[in-house]
Amino acid sequence: MDQLYMSLKKAGLIFKDTSEYGKVDFILLETSEDGTTNSVDVITFETLFGDVKTNPTYEALSGSHTFKIKDKQYTMTATEMGYQKYFDQWLAQGLIN
């Protein structure tokens, strides 16, 4: 994921803020017309997509992922989780391949 994070940071899509985990990195996903933002902290992102940590390509990120939250295991695609549109944008911007 390091290469992905470096690309996102270079594009201005990584910022630090405070969460339940303390001061952590966030990934800016989108900014609405009214100025509100949608983001995800890196810890949550890695929980959801940690199965492709060593090879976070567009194809790998867009696929199906199995992850555990509070002792419950889930298997969902990026589309089902609502992330596919961001991966599509990152691909178009050349941030992932």
Salt bridges, closest charged atoms under 4 A:
ASP25 OD1 - LYS16 NZ 2.94
GLU30 OE2 - LYS85 NZ 3.77
GLU46 OE1 - LYS53 NZ 3.75
ASP51 OD1 - HIS65 ND1 2.81
